[in-house]
């Protein structure tokens, strides 16, 4: 088995991985123990919800 690290791709990020300068926020911190969060983005409002199967849904 090869346990070596994957090759360096020159700053390229893989799908699902944040880039080198991308801020990361933990969902438990954002939700603060609640099951939903309202996010205002300019004039728009979004709802971030935790489902019964513990997945996240973002709706406008």
C-alpha positions, 0 to 999 in steps of 0.5 A: 500500500502506498501511504504517501501524500497526494501530489501537490497540485499548485494550490488547486483545491479538490471538490469539497475542500476549501481553498488556501484562503477560503474562510471556514465556519463550523455549522454548530458554531453558526447554528448555536444549538438551533435547527435553522438560521436566517442569512441576509445577503444584500436584499435577499434572505436565505434559510439554513436548516438542519434536516432530520438526517442531519444534512444542511439545506439552504433555501431562498 
